[in-house]
Amino acid sequence: MRTEEVLAAIATGLWRWDNAAGTVTLDAEAARLLGLPPEPGSYRESAVRSRFHPVDWNEIYGVVNLAVAEGSLAEARLRIVDERGQVLRTVRSRSKPVFRTDEDADSEAYVLYGTLQEVAEPQPGATDAAHTPITGDWRRSREAFLLDAGRALAEARSTAEVLRVAGSLSMPGFSPDGLAVFGSAGERLTIIGHHGHSMGDEEPFTDMPLDTDYPAAEVVRTGRAIYLPSPEEYRRRYPATWPLARRFGRQSWAFLPLVSSGRTMGAWMAGFQHPVGFSPDERAVLSTVARMLAQALARAGVAETERELSLGLQRSMMPTLGPEIPGMTVAARYVPTGGGLQVGGDWYDMIPLPNGRIALVIGDVQGHDVRAAGLMGQLRIALRAYASEGHRPDAVLARASRFLSGLTDAYESVEGDAEPPAPRFATCLYAEVDPEAGTLDIARAGHPDPVVISADGTAVIRQTAGGLPLGIETDTDYPTTRVVLEPGETIMLCTDGLIETGGHDMATGWTRLRPVLEKPVEDLEQLADALVQAVHGPTSHYTTGPLADRREDDIAVLVLRRESAPAPEAAPRRSVLTIAQAEPERISVGRQLVRELLHDWSDPEQVDSAVLMVSEMATNVLVHTDGDALMVAEISGGQGERRLRVEVADASDELPHKRRPGEMASSGRGLVLMEMLADAWGVDPRGEGKSIWFELYESDEPGAS
């Protein structure tokens, strides 16, 4: 007699379940037990799955996953249903997962080989001696259920989410049809949440004294679980509150304490429509779920408290823009980093000044924690105070640096056993804006330079003089640089989070942002959004976004545009730079400024020529005069036929002379180079000093503009 015939004789079927292919192979007996035609065949997974009770399918799924992880047998009881969902029989499944070894198979692909055998259905909750004892099948299901429940509760982030997870738990063999979570406030019992009840059902239990003769109140008072397997038991033990429970029509109840950190924080009620005897195994499951539920609620409570504190801090410290600036438009964004707090060390501000001008401030306190946010708030208030007193930008930053240094010294001197925190510093850029003249007097404390976007869309980093970050030294100078915004030009101020996020440094981060800055937009709000989206994706709010988990650093962005722009095709690009005698290193700033103005010039060799001539002209002034050099670079005309004109002026009346230096000479080649490289050049006397200039034409053949 064959093995299949022996198994059929004892009503045992064989199955083979290929999870990768999604097919199930059954012998005749297995097909009969599943309510399919009693003959061998291969079926789609969906056809076999429809024969299992939905609750049992969820349980067997967890049991199989556990067996795959442990390399053990998967054992479970399964109810077989017909097309109408009526239970036909209960079968016991025993199967062994075997990983596939063929080359094309996925590393997690496996095949279940197992048996099916019909068994008698035990009455749920029966615990008398005649009842069939709990088998390994049920234990396996219990373990799988607890693993899934623990994982789901651990991932819940709010009280409402914890309650949703708890309400969806399907316990093996005795799932409750309703639950309630009670808390305590003083000497009163409160309802935190419930599931499986109608709206308003919780009213009688919402504000109940803890000394009430009610199971949940007793559990909170004593910290001990109460199991009520029948309505008679409930009525006998709690006659005063039995009428409240009777209207729900349940047959059994379990009230368990919710204990966290050794303290009973509330009670959990699980109600059952069918009788449950609360065997030791069932009580173990309920107790374990109660412990996990208490921990999840405690975590959610702490997280919600932190969120409330964070939102309160955010509302009180959120950057704001002041009144409108005549003739100018301003927009700003603030996006905090991830980590829970919705406010960090970055900020921006707009401050009305006593002289009628406006101060724009942007800064970044070191760190992303609560202390950084606190220091930011204090520093922001101090800057507003110094600015409102009428100090110039350099004086405002100098005073703010002393203020921050004093704050960090105070933190260090706090007594205690803990090691004092390291001093903090802050970067900052302060700009005093004259709306009528379009000028910005900028003082910078270790902060990224601003970016100026011309009316035709060319974005150039405007290098400005600067000093040390605030709080490094008590006495630091902060030189001031004047930037002139022509009509239609825009200036962008930002913190380093906008530039350096995503593994970028200042150079590569600027390269990433440049196309965004140069894309034409009419509305500054769109530009501010585009800058943030270029780094972190879309945001749905002007100051905060839903991307906290993905951010590496806080972001603050401030953009200012001078209105009344001429038509873009007629608007020249223009940049002005002063090179002082005491700062010869700023010649390199001039070279970089010209190179960025010519970033889209058609002939790279002309760009190199222009940079070389600027270097020669500026060096000539610093070497042969006692004054500073003023460089003005301007591009005019349409694309492909533009003209570059660069002038370098000084206060000396002595005119340069063209010389013929020998091979070993170290100077005297400046004018020779200009004669060779420029399309046109010259020296113009002025009332006070002179100006030497050159022009380059973008067309192939040089000619007058």
HELIX and SHEET records of a PDB file:
HELIX    1   1 THR A    3  ALA A    9  1                                   7    
HELIX    2   2 ALA A   28  LEU A   33  1                                   6    
HELIX    3   3 GLU A   45  ARG A   49  1                                   5    
HELIX    4   4 PRO A   54  GLU A   70  1                                  17    
HELIX    5   5 GLY A  136  GLU A  155  1                                  20    
HELIX    6   6 THR A  159  SER A  168  1                                  10    
HELIX    7   7 GLU A  203  PHE A  205  5                                   3    
HELIX    8   8 PRO A  215  THR A  222  1                                   8    
HELIX    9   9 PRO A  231  ARG A  237  1                                   7    
HELIX   10  10 TRP A  242  ARG A  246  1                                   5    
HELIX   11  11 PRO A  280  MET A  317  1                                  38    
HELIX   12  12 VAL A  370  SER A  388  1                                  19    
HELIX   13  13 PRO A  393  GLU A  412  1                                  20    
HELIX   14  14 ASP A  496  GLU A  500  1                                   5    
HELIX   15  15 MET A  506  GLU A  518  1                                  13    
HELIX   16  16 LEU A  524  HIS A  536  1                                  13    
HELIX   17  17 ALA A  548  ARG A  550  5                                   3    
HELIX   18  18 PRO A  568  ALA A  570  5                                   3    
HELIX   19  19 ARG A  586  LEU A  597  1                                  12    
HELIX   20  20 PRO A  604  HIS A  624  1                                  21    
HELIX   21  21 GLY A  670  LEU A  677  1                                   8    
SHEET    1   A 6 GLY A  41  ARG A  44  0                                        
SHEET    2   A 6 THR A  23  LEU A  26 -1                                        
SHEET    3   A 6 THR A  12  ASP A  18 -1                                        
SHEET    4   A 6 TYR A 110  VAL A 119 -1                                        
SHEET    5   A 6 VAL A  87  PHE A  99 -1                                        
SHEET    6   A 6 ALA A  74  VAL A  81 -1                                        
SHEET    1   B 6 MET A 208  PRO A 209  0                                        
SHEET    2   B 6 ARG A 188  HIS A 195 -1                                        
SHEET    3   B 6 GLY A 178  ALA A 185 -1                                        
SHEET    4   B 6 ARG A 263  PHE A 272 -1                                        
SHEET    5   B 6 SER A 252  SER A 260 -1                                        
SHEET    6   B 6 ILE A 226  LEU A 228 -1                                        
SHEET    1   C 5 MET A 328  VAL A 335  0                                        
SHEET    2   C 5 ILE A 555  ARG A 562 -1                                        
SHEET    3   C 5 THR A 490  CYS A 494 -1                                        
SHEET    4   C 5 VAL A 451  ILE A 453 -1                                        
SHEET    5   C 5 ALA A 459  ILE A 461 -1                                        
SHEET    1   D 5 ASP A 346  PRO A 352  0                                        
SHEET    2   D 5 ILE A 358  VAL A 365 -1                                        
SHEET    3   D 5 ALA A 426  ASP A 434 -1                                        
SHEET    4   D 5 THR A 439  ALA A 445 -1                                        
SHEET    5   D 5 THR A 480  VAL A 484 -1                                        
SHEET    1   E 5 ARG A 573  ILE A 579  0                                        
SHEET    2   E 5 ALA A 629  SER A 636 -1                                        
SHEET    3   E 5 ARG A 643  ASP A 650 -1                                        
SHEET    4   E 5 GLY A 689  TYR A 697 -1                                        
SHEET    5   E 5 ALA A 680  ARG A 686 -1                                        
END                                                                             
